[in-house]
Structure formats: structure tokens, C-alpha cells
Amino acid sequence: MCSFFSVLRKASSNLTQPIGRQVAAESGIIRAMGMCWVVVASILGAGNATAAVTPDALKPGTAACFDGYVKVTEARNESELHSATNLLWIDSLPQNERAQAYEALSRGAVKMQRLETLENGQKIRCAGGLIHHWAGAAFISGAKLPDVLRILQDYDHHAQYYAPDVEQSKIESRDGDHFQVFLRFRRHKVITVVLNTHHDVRYFRDSETREHSRSSAVQIREVENPGKPGEREKPPGEDGGFLWRMETWWRIEERVGGVYLQSEVVSLTRDIPAGLGWLIGPFVTSIPKETLTFTLEATRKAVQSAR
């Protein structure tokens, strides 16, 4: 970055030279550091970190590949729900590991697992994009099924329950268990990205103690200059590709002692372009897991506070 490390190595190698050359080397190090920090500050400062990221467009082939991945994942979910097996991902673990995982949940842990959907035993690779697939499980002691649903379906107040990840939230329309929802996300990891998202969400009652939901982000737009006079949504193809698609499955079951819940998320982002791994790599690779972990923890906190 900024050729800083090459300058540093060269300058450091001169520190074994006579004192006059040592001074010159130290000055070289200071100048290199100064130049690098000026460049980094110009990229990351003033809330305009994404300006350095070249816009990218979601290609039809990448979108079609992701749709195929979601279709196979959906079929697996439907099969598990129909047979009432493997409600939580930890249920598929060997007996000893499963017992340990449930013990950890009872102590307040959130158990996370990276998933990967295969088609006919083969990996599904999407050229030009990265698929992120995570499932997380949590336990809310003493809660009842309606307690959890009351929080999850209270989209008008998600900006309170899930701050700071959710900045704005509202129900745009509702027809029974079918919701149209707006959420504005703010996500930060080296850079900050603000996204306006619209979701189609449906809830399904499986039994008196079990329910599941299915959510699709029907529109995602990156916001430029959020909260400022020049705020605007970037058109498709002009955004940074930090989140192109997002599909979510929730499972909630009331058992003796409380409620178990699991959220499974499949999302699509741009691939990491050469030379920008240091800038956007941490964002696109770690944000999906961290966001899902936070969502489960915040849901538990909101349910407990409401009770």
C-alpha cells in the first residue's frame, strides 16, 4: 500500500550505516509514513470511503448462478421443515458435539456455522461474485413463541432493536402474515456502507409451538452521502457491490424452558478485485457472520427487555 513497506524496508536496511545515513533513512521512513497516511485518510475520511472502490455491476450470469444456489437451498429447507428434522443446524452434529452445543446455547452463546449448498454433490461457483452462507442459533430462556414473534414482526421499531446496524425501519404494507418492509442498514468494517433495502417477508405457523419465516430482499440500493443534502441512491451498476442479494430463513420453536431460534442467511457480494483486498476484503468476508451474530443477540435482548 502506497509502496510504504518497500520504502520502509529500504530505509531500515540503511540504519546500520554511519550516523549521517541513518538520519536520512529515518527521514525516509517518516516521509513514507506521512505519504501513506495522507492517501489512506483521503480514502477513508469524510465518510466517503467507498469513493475509492470502483463501481461494479451484477452480471446476469452471476445473478442466475445465485438464484440456482438459493433454489437448492430452499429445497433443503422445505424438506427439513416438512419432516420436522434438524430444526437447528446443531441437530445434525454427532451426539456429544450436539450436547455440548445445546449446553453452550443454554449459557447464552450464539452458535454459528458456515454452510455451503451443493448441487448433485458439486460446489456451486458464481463467477464475478461471492456467496456468503451462514446459520446461527440462539436460545432465549423463559420466552414464549409469541414473545419472539412480537419482536421479529415489529419492523417499525427494528431501528431501535437492531441499532446501529439498522438505522431506519418501517412496515410498508401488511396482509396478515405477509409483510413488505423497508430497512436502512449501516455496516462498518474498515469502510462504512449504507444500504436502503426492501424486503418481502412471510411467516408460517407449523404448530402451536413452532413457526418459520422466509424473507427476500427485493431491492438493495447503496446510499451516497447518507444524511447529507446530496444524498442519493446509486443506480445498479454504479454501486460498490457490497450487497447485491440477500435471502433469509428463520426458524423459531418454543420448548421447555424457552425458545430456540435459528437464522440462516445467503447473500451475494462482488468478488474482491485485485489490489483492493485490504480495503473491501474485511467488509465482504466478515460482515455476513458478524451481522448475523449481532442480529441473534439483539433479538434475544429485545425479547428479554420486552418481557
C-alpha positions in Angstrom: 0.0 0.0 0.0 1.5 3.3 -1.1 4.8 1.4 -1.5 5.2 2.1 2.2 6.5 -1.3 3.1 9.1 -1.3 0.3 10.3 2.2 1.4 10.3 1.1 5.0 12.4 -2.0 4.2 14.9 0.0 2.1 15.2 2.8 4.8 15.5 0.3 7.6 18.4 -1.5 5.8 20.3 1.7 5.9 20.1 2.1 9.7 23.3 0.1 10.1 25.1 2.7 8.1 27.0 5.7 9.6 25.0 8.3 11.5 24.5 10.7 8.6 23.0 8.0 6.5 20.9 6.8 9.5 19.3 10.3 9.7 18.5 10.2 6.0 17.0 6.7 6.4 14.8 7.8 9.4 13.6 10.8 7.4 12.7 8.4 4.6 10.6 6.3 6.9 8.8 9.4 8.3 8.1 10.7 4.8 6.8 7.3 3.7 4.5 7.0 6.7 3.3 10.5 6.0 2.5 9.9 2.4 0.7 6.6 3.2 -1.5 8.2 5.9 -2.4 11.1 3.6 -3.6 8.6 1.0 -5.4 6.4 3.5 -7.1 9.5 5.1 -8.2 10.7 1.7 -9.8 7.4 1.1 -11.4 6.8 4.5 -12.1 10.3 5.6 -15.1 12.4 5.4 -17.5 9.4 5.2 -16.5 8.9 1.6 -14.6 5.6 2.0 -16.5 3.9 -0.9 -15.4 6.6 -3.3 -12.1 4.6 -3.8 -14.0 1.5 -4.8 -14.5 1.0 -8.5 -18.3 0.6 -9.2 -19.2 -2.9 -10.3 -22.3 -4.3 -12.0 -24.1 -7.6 -11.2 -23.8 -9.7 -14.3 -26.7 -11.7 -15.5 -24.7 -15.0 -15.2 -23.7 -14.2 -11.6 -27.3 -13.4 -10.7 -28.6 -16.6 -12.3 -26.0 -18.7 -10.5 -27.0 -17.2 -7.2 -30.7 -17.9 -8.0 -29.8 -21.5 -8.6 -27.9 -21.7 -5.3 -31.0 -20.3 -3.5 -33.3 -22.7 -5.2 -31.3 -25.7 -4.0 -31.0 -24.2 -0.5 -34.8 -23.6 -0.5 -35.5 -27.2 -1.3 -33.3 -28.4 1.6 -35.1 -26.0 3.9 -38.5 -27.2 2.8 -37.5 -30.8 3.2 -36.3 -30.2 6.8 -39.4 -28.3 7.8 -41.7 -30.9 6.3 -40.1 -33.7 8.1 -39.5 -31.6 11.3 -35.9 -32.7 11.4 -32.7 -30.7 12.0 -34.6 -27.6 13.2 -31.3 -26.1 14.3 -28.1 -26.8 12.4 -26.5 -28.2 15.6 -29.1 -31.1 15.4 -27.1 -32.6 12.6 -23.9 -32.9 14.8 -22.7 -36.1 16.4 -24.3 -36.7 19.8 -21.5 -35.5 22.0 -21.0 -32.3 20.0 -24.7 -31.7 19.8 -25.0 -31.9 23.6 -22.1 -29.5 24.0 -23.7 -27.1 21.6 -27.0 -27.1 23.4 -25.2 -26.6 26.7 -23.4 -23.6 25.2 -26.8 -22.2 23.9 -28.3 -22.5 27.4 -25.4 -20.4 28.8 -26.2 -17.6 26.3 -23.8 -18.4 23.4 -24.7 -17.9 19.8 -23.6 -20.9 17.8 -22.5 -20.1 14.2 -21.8 -22.3 11.3 -20.7 -21.6 7.7 -22.8 -23.5 5.3 -22.4 -24.4 1.7 -25.1 -25.7 -0.6 -24.0 -28.4 -3.1 -25.8 -29.4 -6.3 -25.5 -33.1 -7.1 -22.5 -33.2 -4.8 -20.7 -30.4 -6.6 -19.8 -26.9 -5.5 -21.8 -24.0 -7.0 -19.4 -21.3 -8.1 -20.6 -17.9 -9.3 -18.1 -16.1 -11.5 -17.9 -12.4 -10.6 -19.5 -12.8 -7.2 -19.0 -14.3 -3.7 -21.8 -16.3 -2.0 -21.9 -16.0 1.8 -23.9 -18.6 3.6 -24.2 -18.7 7.4 -26.6 -20.1 10.0 -26.8 -19.0 13.6 -28.7 -20.4 16.6 -29.6 -18.9 19.9 -31.7 -19.6 23.0 -34.0 -17.2 24.9 -34.6 -18.5 28.4 -38.1 -18.2 29.7 -39.5 -16.8 26.5 -42.7 -18.0 24.6 -43.2 -18.2 20.9 -45.4 -15.0 20.8 -42.7 -13.1 22.6 -40.3 -13.7 19.8 -42.7 -13.1 17.0 -43.8 -9.8 18.6 -40.2 -8.5 18.2 -39.4 -10.0 14.8 -42.7 -8.6 13.3 -42.4 -5.2 14.9 -40.5 -3.8 11.9 -41.5 -0.2 12.7 -39.1 -0.5 15.7 -36.3 -2.6 14.3 -34.2 0.6 14.2 -34.4 0.6 18.0 -33.9 -3.2 18.5 -31.1 -3.6 16.0 -29.2 -0.3 16.2 -26.7 0.7 15.0 -26.9 -1.9 12.2 -30.4 -0.8 11.3 -30.8 3.0 11.0 -34.3 3.2 9.7 -37.2 0.7 9.6 -40.9 0.7 8.7 -43.7 -1.6 7.6 -44.7 -0.5 4.1 -47.6 -2.9 3.9 -49.1 -5.9 5.8 -51.6 -8.6 4.8 -51.9 -11.0 7.7 -48.5 -12.8 8.0 -47.2 -11.2 4.8 -45.1 -8.1 5.2 -43.4 -5.6 2.9 -40.6 -3.9 4.9 -38.1 -1.1 4.4 -34.8 -1.3 6.3 -31.8 1.0 6.1 -28.6 -0.8 7.0 -25.3 0.9 8.1 -22.4 -1.5 8.1 -18.9 -0.7 9.0 -15.6 -2.7 8.6 -12.7 -0.5 7.6 -15.2 1.3 5.4 -18.8 2.3 6.1 -21.6 1.3 3.7 -25.2 2.5 4.0 -27.9 0.5 2.1 -31.6 1.1 1.5 -33.3 -2.3 1.3 -36.9 -3.5 0.7 -37.9 -7.0 1.8 -40.8 -9.4 1.2 -41.4 -11.4 4.4 -43.8 -14.3 5.0 -44.4 -16.1 8.3 -45.8 -19.7 8.5 -47.2 -21.4 11.6 -46.0 -25.0 11.7 -47.6 -26.0 15.1 -48.7 -24.4 18.3 -45.0 -24.1 19.4 -43.2 -23.7 16.1 -43.1 -21.1 13.3 -40.8 -20.2 10.4 -40.4 -17.3 8.1 -39.0 -16.6 4.7 -37.5 -13.2 3.6 -36.2 -12.0 0.3 -34.5 -8.6 -0.3 -36.4 -7.5 -3.4 -34.4 -4.3 -3.8 -31.0 -3.2 -2.4 -29.5 0.3 -3.2 -26.3 1.7 -1.9 -26.7 5.2 -0.5 -24.3 8.0 -1.4 -23.8 10.9 1.1 -26.3 9.5 3.6 -27.9 12.1 5.8 -26.5 15.0 3.8 -28.1 17.4 1.2 -26.6 15.4 -1.7 -27.9 12.0 -0.5 -29.0 9.7 -3.3 -29.4 6.0 -4.1 -26.8 4.8 -6.5 -28.3 3.1 -9.6 -27.4 -0.6 -10.2 -24.0 -0.8 -11.8 -22.8 2.3 -10.0 -22.6 0.8 -6.6 -19.7 -0.9 -4.9 -21.3 -4.4 -5.0 -21.2 -4.7 -1.2 -24.5 -6.4 -1.1 -26.4 -7.5 -4.3 -28.7 -10.1 -2.9 -29.9 -11.4 0.4 -32.2 -14.4 1.3 -33.2 -15.3 4.9 -34.8 -18.2 6.7 -35.9 -18.0 10.3 -37.0 -21.0 12.5 -38.5 -20.4 15.9 -39.5 -23.2 18.3 -40.8 -23.0 21.9 -39.6 -25.8 24.1 -39.4 -26.4 27.8 -37.6 -23.5 29.4 -37.6 -21.1 26.5 -37.4 -20.5 22.8 -34.8 -21.7 20.3 -34.3 -19.7 17.2 -32.2 -20.0 14.1 -31.5 -17.6 11.3 -29.9 -18.7 8.0 -28.7 -16.1 5.5 -27.4 -16.5 2.0 -26.1 -13.3 0.5 -24.2 -12.2 -2.7 -21.5 -9.6 -2.9 -19.0 -8.6 -5.6 -15.8 -10.6 -5.8 -12.7 -8.9 -4.3 -10.8 -7.1 -7.0 -7.1 -7.2 -7.2 -5.4 -4.5 -5.2 -8.4 -3.7 -3.0 -8.4 -6.7 -0.7 -7.0 -4.6 2.1 -9.9 -2.1 1.7 -13.0 -4.2 1.0 -11.8 -7.7 1.8 -12.6 -7.5 5.5 -16.0 -6.0 4.7 -17.3 -8.6 2.3 -15.8 -11.6 4.1 -16.5 -10.9 7.8 -19.6 -8.7 7.8 -22.1 -11.5 7.0 -21.1 -13.6 10.0 -20.7 -10.6 12.4 -24.1 -9.1 11.3 -25.9 -12.4 11.8 -24.4 -12.9 15.3 -25.4 -9.4 16.3 -28.9 -9.9 14.9 -29.5 -13.0 17.1 -28.0 -11.4 20.2 -30.1 -8.2 19.7 -33.3 -10.3 19.2 -32.7 -12.0 22.5 -32.0 -8.8 24.2 -35.2 -7.2 22.8 -37.3 -10.1 23.8 -36.0 -10.2 27.3 -36.4 -6.4 27.7 -40.0 -6.6 26.5 -40.8 -9.4 28.9 
